[in-house]
Amino acid sequence: MDQDIVDRIETVRNRMAAAVSRSGRELQDVTLVAVSKTRTVEEIRAAYRAGMRHFGENRVAEAADKFGELADPAVIHGIGHIQRNKAALAASVFDWIQSIDKESTLAALARHRRDTPIKVLLEVNTSGESTKHGVRGDDELRALRDAVLSEPGFELRGLMTMAPFSDDGASPEVRRCFSDLRELFLTLAPDAPKSFDTISMGMSNDFETAIEEGATMVRIGTAIFGRRGER
Ligand SMILES: *Cc1c(COP(=O)(O)O)cnc(C)c1O
């Protein structure tokens, strides 16, 4: 199992390097987040030994359990919807929260101060799919940005999106979602603090397209750990 994970990480890194060079950038310009939701602590340890330091989890309690056991210093990204009754735990477990799309979530998190600010990405619904979370309109996005900026417990780092699921991760529709997010990022950047530097987009089936369209962070589960539900 360990060796499979090590090999898959190497393959992902090579594919990332090729996509990064197509976009005229360098590998270090794109952060790889290993999405470890549903994976065991042993699988996480294997990825850690292969050099992974950023991990993504969508369930607060699961993340707390697993990373409590890991002991090694990792950067933990919350990538799923956060229920208000889990806000206290989320604020203590997650270094980054990538899935902020409501002021009420921010308010619930802000009640639980920590030593270092939570790094926040605003989730944008670029696909228009009603099954997906994320802010839709410009006004809503600006209001959410202002709410993050007004709270010292948060550091505004950027934007996040998910493309529609498709077998073809390079379809025009997937590409459009990613280029829309980058456009939005560039629109907000001039008025944003220096810390606003992150465009999180791209998963196992579409990360190369995302990198070509300007992703600075990709979130990859299946291509690192294998299919979920198969061990
Ligand atoms: C599960 C998940 C991923 C990773 O998906 P894979 O297809 O396994 O790479 C990335 N981002 C979010 C928000 C997720 O929920």
The ligand as an ORCA input file, in Angstrom:
! r2SCAN-3c Opt
* xyz 0 1
  C     -13.096     14.945     -2.437
  C     -12.680     16.322     -2.829
  C     -11.522     16.551     -3.610
  C     -10.652     15.428     -4.157
  O     -11.353     14.651     -5.071
  P     -10.619     13.514     -5.957
  O     -11.481     13.393     -7.151
  O     -10.595     12.286     -5.116
  O      -9.258     13.999     -6.263
  C     -11.166     17.866     -3.888
  N     -11.910     18.912     -3.451
  C     -13.018     18.734     -2.716
  C     -13.777     19.937     -2.276
  C     -13.443     17.445     -2.386
  O     -14.558     17.294     -1.673
*
